[in-house]
C-alpha cells in the first residue's frame, strides 16, 4: 500500500503524473473532448488530435487556465481516467496524492487543487500540497533546503512563474500571464500581418518548437493555412527571422519581470544568484533565443533544464521517495491528515 502514491503537476497544456508503484511518469496533453455537451469522447493526447479539427458538437478544451483550475468538473474526469489508466494492473486502490500548486495564486485557487483530488473518485487517502517552484528546484537537482538563494524561471504554456527560493521555502514569487500560448499567438499574428495568411494554433506551436533546428539548418518553416484574400488553403514558406521577431516582445516581458524580482531580492540572496545564475525550466523555456536573451538582459548565467517539461514531476517524485524532503509537502489547513 505504501507504494500507492502519485505526484501530480497539472499544467495548462500538459498533465504530468508520477506513479511510485511503477517509478515512472505519465505525460499527456491536459485536454478533454466532450460530444453533445455530456459524453466523454477522448482525453489527453487523443483529444489534442481532435483540437481545431472537430465539428461543432464536439468541444475540445483545456480545464486548466493560467495555471489554475477553470473547469473543475472536466478536470476531475481527466484525473480519474488518468489515475485509472495508471492503476490498471492493481485496480483503483486508496492512494496518497502530492499536488504541485503555483505560489502566486489565491487561497481559494490553491484549495481547488485539494478539492479536485478529493472529489475525483480516485480513493484519495491523503492529499499533500507542494509549492510548484520548490518541486521545480528539486527536479533541477538543487538542494532547496539549504540557505543558498536560487532563482527559478518556469516558462509554461499559459504562465511564467518567477521564484526566489531559500531554506526550502519561497522568498519571492511572481506569476505572469505570458508563456507558450502567447508565443504561438504572436507567431500567428506575425504571419497574418506579413503574408495575409491565417494559420492554426497547432501550426504555430510546431514552428515555435522547431525554430532552433530550422535556424541551424538555414531553412524556412513550411506552413499550411488560409489565404485571407482568396479564402483558399495555401502552403507558404515563413522565414525564421519573422518568427524570432514576433517572439521578442513576449521575451522582453519575461525579462522585465525577472528584473523586477531581482530588484526586490535581499542582497545576500542576490549574491548567491549572481554566483549560481538563473535556472530556466518549463515546457516553453526551450524556444530558440529565450535563454540567450535572458542572459543578455540580466547579465547573469542561465542554466537550462535537461528535462524542462518534467522538472516539477521529477521534484515531486523526490519528495515522495526521499524522507529528507518530506517536510516540503504540507496539508491545506483544515483539510487532509
Short mmCIF file of the C-alpha atoms (twelve columns), coordinates in Angstrom:
data_MODEL
# 
_entry.id   MODEL 
# 
loop_
_atom_site.group_PDB 
_atom_site.id 
_atom_site.type_symbol 
_atom_site.label_atom_id 
_atom_site.label_alt_id 
_atom_site.label_comp_id 
_atom_site.label_asym_id 
_atom_site.label_seq_id 
_atom_site.Cartn_x 
_atom_site.Cartn_y 
_atom_site.Cartn_z 
_atom_site.pdbx_PDB_model_num 
ATOM 1   C CA . UNK A 1   0.000   0.000  0.000   1 
ATOM 2   C CA . UNK A 2   2.914   2.339  0.709   1 
ATOM 3   C CA . UNK A 3   3.758   2.230  -2.992  1 
ATOM 4   C CA . UNK A 4   0.363   3.598  -3.986  1 
ATOM 5   C CA . UNK A 5   1.411   7.239  -4.198  1 
ATOM 6   C CA . UNK A 6   1.002   9.710  -7.061  1 
ATOM 7   C CA . UNK A 7   2.582   13.094 -7.729  1 
ATOM 8   C CA . UNK A 8   0.542   15.452 -9.924  1 
ATOM 9   C CA . UNK A 9   1.628   18.505 -11.878 1 
ATOM 10  C CA . UNK A 10  -1.492  19.895 -13.563 1 
ATOM 11  C CA . UNK A 11  -0.077  22.130 -16.266 1 
ATOM 12  C CA . UNK A 12  -2.312  24.181 -18.565 1 
ATOM 13  C CA . UNK A 13  -1.133  22.306 -21.662 1 
ATOM 14  C CA . UNK A 14  0.273   19.031 -20.263 1 
ATOM 15  C CA . UNK A 15  -0.536  16.885 -17.247 1 
ATOM 16  C CA . UNK A 16  2.437   15.146 -15.636 1 
ATOM 17  C CA . UNK A 17  1.836   12.310 -13.153 1 
ATOM 18  C CA . UNK A 18  4.493   10.418 -11.199 1 
ATOM 19  C CA . UNK A 19  3.448   6.879  -10.229 1 
ATOM 20  C CA . UNK A 20  5.521   5.463  -7.356  1 
ATOM 21  C CA . UNK A 21  4.407   1.854  -7.945  1 
ATOM 22  C CA . UNK A 22  5.937   1.900  -11.442 1 
ATOM 23  C CA . UNK A 23  8.537   4.589  -10.618 1 
ATOM 24  C CA . UNK A 24  7.545   6.199  -13.922 1 
ATOM 25  C CA . UNK A 25  5.957   9.318  -15.377 1 
ATOM 26  C CA . UNK A 26  2.865   9.832  -17.489 1 
ATOM 27  C CA . UNK A 27  2.905   12.944 -19.689 1 
ATOM 28  C CA . UNK A 28  -0.145  13.719 -21.800 1 
ATOM 29  C CA . UNK A 29  -1.995  16.748 -23.094 1 
ATOM 30  C CA . UNK A 30  -4.268  18.181 -20.396 1 
ATOM 31  C CA . UNK A 31  -7.228  18.229 -22.762 1 
ATOM 32  C CA . UNK A 32  -10.715 16.743 -22.917 1 
ATOM 33  C CA . UNK A 33  -13.135 16.246 -25.835 1 
ATOM 34  C CA . UNK A 34  -16.834 16.268 -24.994 1 
ATOM 35  C CA . UNK A 35  -19.504 15.251 -27.523 1 
ATOM 36  C CA . UNK A 36  -23.033 16.709 -27.356 1 
ATOM 37  C CA . UNK A 37  -22.249 18.560 -24.101 1 
ATOM 38  C CA . UNK A 38  -22.124 15.490 -21.833 1 
ATOM 39  C CA . UNK A 39  -20.449 12.460 -23.486 1 
ATOM 40  C CA . UNK A 40  -16.724 11.932 -22.970 1 
ATOM 41  C CA . UNK A 41  -15.254 11.257 -26.399 1 
ATOM 42  C CA . UNK A 42  -11.497 11.447 -25.762 1 
ATOM 43  C CA . UNK A 43  -8.921  12.751 -23.291 1 
ATOM 44  C CA . UNK A 44  -5.205  13.510 -23.215 1 
ATOM 45  C CA . UNK A 45  -3.243  13.167 -26.465 1 
ATOM 46  C CA . UNK A 46  -6.275  11.659 -28.252 1 
ATOM 47  C CA . UNK A 47  -8.342  14.780 -27.509 1 
ATOM 48  C CA . UNK A 48  -5.476  17.000 -28.703 1 
ATOM 49  C CA . UNK A 49  -5.544  15.183 -32.066 1 
ATOM 50  C CA . UNK A 50  -9.128  16.465 -32.464 1 
ATOM 51  C CA . UNK A 51  -8.280  20.041 -31.430 1 
ATOM 52  C CA . UNK A 52  -9.007  22.601 -34.197 1 
ATOM 53  C CA . UNK A 53  -10.466 19.802 -36.341 1 
ATOM 54  C CA . UNK A 54  -13.663 18.791 -34.519 1 
ATOM 55  C CA . UNK A 55  -17.244 19.622 -35.652 1 
ATOM 56  C CA . UNK A 56  -19.401 21.971 -33.560 1 
ATOM 57  C CA . UNK A 57  -20.992 19.167 -31.497 1 
ATOM 58  C CA . UNK A 58  -17.549 18.131 -30.159 1 
ATOM 59  C CA . UNK A 59  -15.939 20.585 -27.743 1 
ATOM 60  C CA . UNK A 60  -12.235 20.239 -27.003 1 
ATOM 61  C CA . UNK A 61  -10.864 22.277 -24.111 1 
ATOM 62  C CA . UNK A 62  -8.113  22.700 -21.520 1 
ATOM 63  C CA . UNK A 63  -9.668  22.514 -17.989 1 
ATOM 64  C CA . UNK A 64  -6.687  24.438 -16.534 1 
ATOM 65  C CA . UNK A 65  -6.309  28.098 -17.462 1 
ATOM 66  C CA . UNK A 66  -3.405  30.383 -16.489 1 
ATOM 67  C CA . UNK A 67  -2.100  27.778 -14.043 1 
ATOM 68  C CA . UNK A 68  -5.365  27.446 -12.077 1 
ATOM 69  C CA . UNK A 69  -8.343  25.088 -12.463 1 
ATOM 70  C CA . UNK A 70  -11.009 26.752 -14.607 1 
ATOM 71  C CA . UNK A 71  -13.277 23.740 -15.237 1 
ATOM 72  C CA . UNK A 72  -13.248 21.554 -12.141 1 
ATOM 73  C CA . UNK A 73  -15.808 19.001 -13.443 1 
ATOM 74  C CA . UNK A 74  -13.798 18.182 -16.576 1 
ATOM 75  C CA . UNK A 75  -10.521 18.239 -14.635 1 
ATOM 76  C CA . UNK A 76  -11.954 15.715 -12.155 1 
ATOM 77  C CA . UNK A 77  -12.897 13.486 -15.113 1 
ATOM 78  C CA . UNK A 78  -9.371  13.725 -16.540 1 
ATOM 79  C CA . UNK A 79  -7.680  12.948 -13.207 1 
ATOM 80  C CA . UNK A 80  -9.981  9.964  -12.649 1 
ATOM 81  C CA . UNK A 81  -9.265  8.495  -16.102 1 
ATOM 82  C CA . UNK A 82  -5.506  9.093  -15.984 1 
ATOM 83  C CA . UNK A 83  -5.179  7.578  -12.487 1 
ATOM 84  C CA . UNK A 84  -7.369  4.635  -13.560 1 
ATOM 85  C CA . UNK A 85  -5.078  4.100  -16.588 1 
ATOM 86  C CA . UNK A 86  -2.031  4.079  -14.293 1 
ATOM 87  C CA . UNK A 87  -3.773  1.662  -11.882 1 
ATOM 88  C CA . UNK A 88  -4.823  -0.905 -14.495 1 
ATOM 89  C CA . UNK A 89  -2.574  -3.668 -13.107 1 
ATOM 90  C CA . UNK A 90  -3.693  -3.394 -9.481  1 
ATOM 91  C CA . UNK A 91  -7.058  -1.675 -9.898  1 
ATOM 92  C CA . UNK A 92  -8.009  1.633  -8.272  1 
ATOM 93  C CA . UNK A 93  -6.917  1.432  -4.622  1 
ATOM 94  C CA . UNK A 94  -6.677  4.006  -1.812  1 
ATOM 95  C CA . UNK A 95  -3.688  6.251  -2.539  1 
ATOM 96  C CA . UNK A 96  -1.785  9.308  -1.324  1 
ATOM 97  C CA . UNK A 97  -1.510  12.305 -3.634  1 
ATOM 98  C CA . UNK A 98  1.108   15.056 -3.792  1 
ATOM 99  C CA . UNK A 99  -0.056  18.013 -5.893  1 
ATOM 100 C CA . UNK A 100 2.101   20.880 -7.167  1 
ATOM 101 C CA . UNK A 101 0.428   24.299 -6.941  1 
ATOM 102 C CA . UNK A 102 1.611   27.746 -8.096  1 
ATOM 103 C CA . UNK A 103 2.608   30.094 -5.259  1 
ATOM 104 C CA . UNK A 104 1.256   33.382 -6.542  1 
ATOM 105 C CA . UNK A 105 -2.432  32.352 -6.565  1 
ATOM 106 C CA . UNK A 106 -5.253  32.943 -4.069  1 
ATOM 107 C CA . UNK A 107 -6.034  30.551 -1.202  1 
ATOM 108 C CA . UNK A 108 -9.332  29.689 -2.925  1 
ATOM 109 C CA . UNK A 109 -7.491  28.731 -6.132  1 
ATOM 110 C CA . UNK A 110 -4.990  26.712 -4.099  1 
ATOM 111 C CA . UNK A 111 -7.792  24.899 -2.262  1 
ATOM 112 C CA . UNK A 112 -9.375  23.993 -5.618  1 
ATOM 113 C CA . UNK A 113 -6.421  21.660 -6.266  1 
ATOM 114 C CA . UNK A 114 -7.209  19.843 -2.998  1 
ATOM 115 C CA . UNK A 115 -10.971 19.657 -3.708  1 
ATOM 116 C CA . UNK A 116 -10.261 18.377 -7.203  1 
ATOM 117 C CA . UNK A 117 -8.375  15.298 -5.961  1 
ATOM 118 C CA . UNK A 118 -10.827 14.735 -3.098  1 
ATOM 119 C CA . UNK A 119 -13.857 14.731 -5.421  1 
ATOM 120 C CA . UNK A 120 -12.330 12.996 -8.473  1 
ATOM 121 C CA . UNK A 121 -13.271 9.491  -7.305  1 
ATOM 122 C CA . UNK A 122 -9.659  8.278  -7.099  1 
ATOM 123 C CA . UNK A 123 -9.865  6.985  -3.490  1 
ATOM 124 C CA . UNK A 124 -7.559  9.671  -2.103  1 
ATOM 125 C CA . UNK A 125 -6.412  8.870  1.462   1 
ATOM 126 C CA . UNK A 126 -4.079  11.774 1.997   1 
ATOM 127 C CA . UNK A 127 -3.655  14.896 -0.138  1 
ATOM 128 C CA . UNK A 128 -0.494  16.950 0.268   1 
ATOM 129 C CA . UNK A 129 0.377   20.198 -1.461  1 
ATOM 130 C CA . UNK A 130 3.844   21.195 -2.711  1 
ATOM 131 C CA . UNK A 131 4.802   24.664 -3.947  1 
ATOM 132 C CA . UNK A 132 5.491   24.303 -7.659  1 
ATOM 133 C CA . UNK A 133 8.743   26.279 -7.558  1 
ATOM 134 C CA . UNK A 134 10.104  24.099 -4.722  1 
ATOM 135 C CA . UNK A 135 9.327   20.922 -6.707  1 
ATOM 136 C CA . UNK A 136 10.943  22.583 -9.742  1 
ATOM 137 C CA . UNK A 137 14.122  23.220 -7.755  1 
ATOM 138 C CA . UNK A 138 14.346  19.577 -6.659  1 
ATOM 139 C CA . UNK A 139 13.674  18.442 -10.227 1 
ATOM 140 C CA . UNK A 140 16.637  20.556 -11.333 1 
ATOM 141 C CA . UNK A 141 18.898  18.762 -8.810  1 
ATOM 142 C CA . UNK A 142 19.143  21.768 -6.494  1 
ATOM 143 C CA . UNK A 143 19.218  21.143 -2.740  1 
ATOM 144 C CA . UNK A 144 16.419  23.599 -1.991  1 
ATOM 145 C CA . UNK A 145 16.685  23.045 1.783   1 
ATOM 146 C CA . UNK A 146 19.991  24.876 2.166   1 
ATOM 147 C CA . UNK A 147 20.395  28.625 2.727   1 
ATOM 148 C CA . UNK A 148 21.515  29.408 -0.822  1 
ATOM 149 C CA . UNK A 149 19.352  31.802 -2.810  1 
ATOM 150 C CA . UNK A 150 18.043  30.199 -6.013  1 
ATOM 151 C CA . UNK A 151 16.132  31.867 -8.850  1 
ATOM 152 C CA . UNK A 152 13.871  29.624 -10.920 1 
ATOM 153 C CA . UNK A 153 12.014  30.800 -14.019 1 
ATOM 154 C CA . UNK A 154 9.388   28.299 -15.185 1 
ATOM 155 C CA . UNK A 155 8.010   29.220 -18.618 1 
ATOM 156 C CA . UNK A 156 4.819   27.213 -19.107 1 
ATOM 157 C CA . UNK A 157 2.060   27.202 -21.702 1 
ATOM 158 C CA . UNK A 158 -0.078  29.993 -20.219 1 
ATOM 159 C CA . UNK A 159 2.080   31.462 -17.446 1 
ATOM 160 C CA . UNK A 160 5.648   32.113 -16.388 1 
ATOM 161 C CA . UNK A 161 6.410   31.679 -12.680 1 
ATOM 162 C CA . UNK A 162 9.476   33.536 -11.406 1 
ATOM 163 C CA . UNK A 163 10.575  32.479 -7.904  1 
ATOM 164 C CA . UNK A 164 13.373  33.010 -5.402  1 
ATOM 165 C CA . UNK A 165 13.948  30.014 -3.088  1 
ATOM 166 C CA . UNK A 166 15.899  29.657 0.134   1 
ATOM 167 C CA . UNK A 167 15.783  27.167 3.033   1 
ATOM 168 C CA . UNK A 168 13.045  25.059 1.431   1 
ATOM 169 C CA . UNK A 169 10.666  27.998 1.109   1 
ATOM 170 C CA . UNK A 170 9.743   30.728 -1.347  1 
ATOM 171 C CA . UNK A 171 11.083  34.188 -0.564  1 
ATOM 172 C CA . UNK A 172 9.537   35.924 -3.593  1 
ATOM 173 C CA . UNK A 173 7.280   34.726 -6.399  1 
ATOM 174 C CA . UNK A 174 5.521   36.279 -9.351  1 
ATOM 175 C CA . UNK A 175 3.154   34.627 -11.829 1 
ATOM 176 C CA . UNK A 176 2.742   36.424 -15.160 1 
ATOM 177 C CA . UNK A 177 0.332   35.506 -17.943 1 
ATOM 178 C CA . UNK A 178 2.952   35.057 -20.629 1 
ATOM 179 C CA . UNK A 179 4.000   31.650 -21.930 1 
ATOM 180 C CA . UNK A 180 3.910   29.247 -24.855 1 
ATOM 181 C CA . UNK A 181 0.342   30.188 -25.812 1 
ATOM 182 C CA . UNK A 182 1.250   33.886 -26.124 1 
ATOM 183 C CA . UNK A 183 4.294   32.870 -28.192 1 
ATOM 184 C CA . UNK A 184 2.002   30.897 -30.553 1 
ATOM 185 C CA . UNK A 185 -0.414  33.839 -30.820 1 
ATOM 186 C CA . UNK A 186 2.471   36.181 -31.651 1 
ATOM 187 C CA . UNK A 187 3.646   33.858 -34.444 1 
ATOM 188 C CA . UNK A 188 0.094   33.664 -35.851 1 
ATOM 189 C CA . UNK A 189 -0.263  37.455 -35.724 1 
ATOM 190 C CA . UNK A 190 3.118   37.949 -37.435 1 
ATOM 191 C CA . UNK A 191 2.281   35.506 -40.250 1 
ATOM 192 C CA . UNK A 192 -1.151  37.090 -40.720 1 
ATOM 193 C CA . UNK A 193 0.250   40.616 -40.883 1 
ATOM 194 C CA . UNK A 194 3.135   39.779 -43.216 1 
ATOM 195 C CA . UNK A 195 1.521   37.227 -45.535 1 
ATOM 196 C CA . UNK A 196 -2.286  37.657 -45.151 1 
ATOM 197 C CA . UNK A 197 -2.292  34.047 -44.001 1 
ATOM 198 C CA . UNK A 198 -4.297  32.520 -41.155 1 
ATOM 199 C CA . UNK A 199 -2.653  29.501 -39.507 1 
ATOM 200 C CA . UNK A 200 -3.884  27.323 -36.627 1 
ATOM 201 C CA . UNK A 201 -2.538  27.163 -33.068 1 
ATOM 202 C CA . UNK A 202 -1.019  23.725 -33.704 1 
ATOM 203 C CA . UNK A 203 0.878   25.025 -36.760 1 
ATOM 204 C CA . UNK A 204 2.220   27.984 -34.756 1 
ATOM 205 C CA . UNK A 205 3.286   25.664 -31.915 1 
ATOM 206 C CA . UNK A 206 5.075   23.391 -34.375 1 
ATOM 207 C CA . UNK A 207 7.012   26.341 -35.856 1 
ATOM 208 C CA . UNK A 208 7.935   27.529 -32.346 1 
ATOM 209 C CA . UNK A 209 9.239   24.130 -31.236 1 
ATOM 210 C CA . UNK A 210 11.188  23.573 -34.486 1 
ATOM 211 C CA . UNK A 211 12.646  27.089 -34.671 1 
ATOM 212 C CA . UNK A 212 16.079  26.099 -33.310 1 
ATOM 213 C CA . UNK A 213 16.519  23.226 -35.806 1 
ATOM 214 C CA . UNK A 214 15.272  25.354 -38.729 1 
ATOM 215 C CA . UNK A 215 17.725  28.148 -37.886 1 
ATOM 216 C CA . UNK A 216 20.584  25.659 -37.580 1 
ATOM 217 C CA . UNK A 217 19.722  24.144 -40.972 1 
ATOM 218 C CA . UNK A 218 19.180  27.586 -42.547 1 
ATOM 219 C CA . UNK A 219 15.672  26.580 -43.651 1 
ATOM 220 C CA . UNK A 220 12.340  28.403 -43.639 1 
ATOM 221 C CA . UNK A 221 9.263   26.999 -41.895 1 
ATOM 222 C CA . UNK A 222 6.670   25.485 -44.238 1 
ATOM 223 C CA . UNK A 223 3.087   26.181 -43.095 1 
ATOM 224 C CA . UNK A 224 -0.391  25.466 -44.380 1 
ATOM 225 C CA . UNK A 225 -3.186  27.932 -43.768 1 
ATOM 226 C CA . UNK A 226 -5.966  30.018 -45.290 1 
ATOM 227 C CA . UNK A 227 -5.258  32.985 -47.520 1 
ATOM 228 C CA . UNK A 228 -7.261  35.980 -46.222 1 
ATOM 229 C CA . UNK A 229 -7.668  37.488 -49.705 1 
ATOM 230 C CA . UNK A 230 -8.776  34.389 -51.654 1 
ATOM 231 C CA . UNK A 231 -10.158 32.365 -48.744 1 
ATOM 232 C CA . UNK A 232 -8.394  29.306 -50.155 1 
ATOM 233 C CA . UNK A 233 -5.988  26.899 -48.423 1 
ATOM 234 C CA . UNK A 234 -2.354  27.563 -49.282 1 
ATOM 235 C CA . UNK A 235 1.185   26.389 -48.494 1 
ATOM 236 C CA . UNK A 236 3.818   29.011 -47.741 1 
ATOM 237 C CA . UNK A 237 7.386   29.258 -46.513 1 
ATOM 238 C CA . UNK A 238 7.883   31.510 -43.468 1 
ATOM 239 C CA . UNK A 239 11.408  32.855 -42.774 1 
ATOM 240 C CA . UNK A 240 12.692  32.067 -39.276 1 
ATOM 241 C CA . UNK A 241 13.628  35.741 -38.784 1 
ATOM 242 C CA . UNK A 242 9.920   36.692 -38.876 1 
ATOM 243 C CA . UNK A 243 9.188   34.069 -36.194 1 
ATOM 244 C CA . UNK A 244 12.068  35.241 -33.968 1 
ATOM 245 C CA . UNK A 245 10.995  38.895 -34.327 1 
ATOM 246 C CA . UNK A 246 7.369   38.018 -33.451 1 
ATOM 247 C CA . UNK A 247 8.501   36.469 -30.156 1 
ATOM 248 C CA . UNK A 248 10.741  39.339 -28.990 1 
ATOM 249 C CA . UNK A 249 8.015   41.375 -27.261 1 
ATOM 250 C CA . UNK A 250 6.914   38.492 -25.017 1 
ATOM 251 C CA . UNK A 251 10.517  37.523 -24.272 1 
ATOM 252 C CA . UNK A 252 11.024  41.169 -23.234 1 
ATOM 253 C CA . UNK A 253 8.060   40.966 -20.826 1 
ATOM 254 C CA . UNK A 254 9.573   37.887 -19.129 1 
ATOM 255 C CA . UNK A 255 12.989  39.586 -18.844 1 
ATOM 256 C CA . UNK A 256 11.432  42.774 -17.392 1 
ATOM 257 C CA . UNK A 257 9.623   40.731 -14.717 1 
ATOM 258 C CA . UNK A 258 12.792  38.792 -13.864 1 
ATOM 259 C CA . UNK A 259 14.477  42.171 -13.284 1 
ATOM 260 C CA . UNK A 260 11.595  43.312 -11.036 1 
ATOM 261 C CA . UNK A 261 12.029  40.212 -8.842  1 
ATOM 262 C CA . UNK A 262 15.826  40.647 -8.771  1 
ATOM 263 C CA . UNK A 263 15.375  44.269 -7.624  1 
ATOM 264 C CA . UNK A 264 13.253  43.048 -4.688  1 
ATOM 265 C CA . UNK A 265 15.622  40.219 -3.725  1 
ATOM 266 C CA . UNK A 266 17.528  40.648 -0.411  1 
ATOM 267 C CA . UNK A 267 21.226  41.428 -1.114  1 
ATOM 268 C CA . UNK A 268 22.625  38.204 0.405   1 
ATOM 269 C CA . UNK A 269 20.333  36.051 -1.733  1 
ATOM 270 C CA . UNK A 270 21.122  38.272 -4.721  1 
ATOM 271 C CA . UNK A 271 24.821  37.464 -4.242  1 
ATOM 272 C CA . UNK A 272 24.017  33.716 -4.397  1 
ATOM 273 C CA . UNK A 273 22.005  34.195 -7.597  1 
ATOM 274 C CA . UNK A 274 24.870  36.189 -9.114  1 
ATOM 275 C CA . UNK A 275 27.216  33.268 -8.401  1 
ATOM 276 C CA . UNK A 276 24.878  30.443 -9.459  1 
ATOM 277 C CA . UNK A 277 22.858  32.116 -12.201 1 
ATOM 278 C CA . UNK A 278 19.197  31.724 -13.143 1 
ATOM 279 C CA . UNK A 279 17.600  28.280 -13.580 1 
ATOM 280 C CA . UNK A 280 15.307  28.150 -16.618 1 
ATOM 281 C CA . UNK A 281 12.719  25.388 -16.974 1 
ATOM 282 C CA . UNK A 282 9.150   24.710 -18.170 1 
ATOM 283 C CA . UNK A 283 7.823   23.373 -21.472 1 
ATOM 284 C CA . UNK A 284 8.087   26.697 -23.334 1 
ATOM 285 C CA . UNK A 285 11.571  27.534 -21.992 1 
ATOM 286 C CA . UNK A 286 13.218  25.649 -24.870 1 
ATOM 287 C CA . UNK A 287 12.128  28.189 -27.502 1 
ATOM 288 C CA . UNK A 288 15.092  29.442 -29.514 1 
ATOM 289 C CA . UNK A 289 16.812  32.638 -28.247 1 
ATOM 290 C CA . UNK A 290 14.916  32.862 -24.906 1 
ATOM 291 C CA . UNK A 291 17.801  31.661 -22.698 1 
ATOM 292 C CA . UNK A 292 20.315  33.855 -24.576 1 
ATOM 293 C CA . UNK A 293 18.132  36.970 -24.311 1 
ATOM 294 C CA . UNK A 294 17.575  36.426 -20.561 1 
ATOM 295 C CA . UNK A 295 21.351  36.108 -20.118 1 
ATOM 296 C CA . UNK A 296 21.935  39.273 -22.147 1 
ATOM 297 C CA . UNK A 297 19.127  41.211 -20.415 1 
ATOM 298 C CA . UNK A 298 20.167  40.355 -16.838 1 
ATOM 299 C CA . UNK A 299 23.917  39.826 -17.185 1 
ATOM 300 C CA . UNK A 300 23.505  36.530 -15.310 1 
ATOM 301 C CA . UNK A 301 24.369  32.990 -16.374 1 
ATOM 302 C CA . UNK A 302 21.310  30.964 -17.416 1 
ATOM 303 C CA . UNK A 303 21.196  27.252 -16.526 1 
ATOM 304 C CA . UNK A 304 18.717  25.351 -18.720 1 
ATOM 305 C CA . UNK A 305 16.916  22.209 -17.538 1 
ATOM 306 C CA . UNK A 306 17.670  18.859 -19.164 1 
ATOM 307 C CA . UNK A 307 14.015  17.820 -18.927 1 
ATOM 308 C CA . UNK A 308 12.157  21.145 -18.691 1 
ATOM 309 C CA . UNK A 309 8.671   19.696 -19.142 1 
ATOM 310 C CA . UNK A 310 9.136   17.137 -16.356 1 
ATOM 311 C CA . UNK A 311 11.116  19.092 -13.747 1 
ATOM 312 C CA . UNK A 312 8.153   19.629 -11.375 1 
ATOM 313 C CA . UNK A 313 7.081   15.960 -11.612 1 
ATOM 314 C CA . UNK A 314 10.691  14.836 -11.008 1 
ATOM 315 C CA . UNK A 315 10.760  17.084 -7.918  1 
ATOM 316 C CA . UNK A 316 7.502   15.555 -6.671  1 
ATOM 317 C CA . UNK A 317 8.995   12.071 -7.129  1 
ATOM 318 C CA . UNK A 318 11.935  13.046 -4.894  1 
ATOM 319 C CA . UNK A 319 9.590   14.342 -2.182  1 
ATOM 320 C CA . UNK A 320 7.630   11.066 -2.371  1 
ATOM 321 C CA . UNK A 321 10.739  8.828  -2.308  1 
ATOM 322 C CA . UNK A 322 13.177  10.657 -0.022  1 
ATOM 323 C CA . UNK A 323 12.419  11.239 3.671   1 
ATOM 324 C CA . UNK A 324 14.768  14.227 3.730   1 
ATOM 325 C CA . UNK A 325 12.327  16.176 1.524   1 
ATOM 326 C CA . UNK A 326 9.004   15.009 3.035   1 
ATOM 327 C CA . UNK A 327 8.743   18.236 5.079   1 
ATOM 328 C CA . UNK A 328 8.435   20.269 1.848   1 
ATOM 329 C CA . UNK A 329 4.881   18.945 1.390   1 
ATOM 330 C CA . UNK A 330 2.037   20.204 3.553   1 
ATOM 331 C CA . UNK A 331 -1.687  19.651 4.054   1 
ATOM 332 C CA . UNK A 332 -4.037  22.553 3.395   1 
ATOM 333 C CA . UNK A 333 -5.223  23.963 6.718   1 
ATOM 334 C CA . UNK A 334 -8.425  22.388 7.972   1 
ATOM 335 C CA . UNK A 335 -8.213  19.600 5.409   1 
ATOM 336 C CA . UNK A 336 -6.389  16.336 4.908   1 
ATOM 337 C CA . UNK A 337 -4.484  14.349 7.508   1 
# 
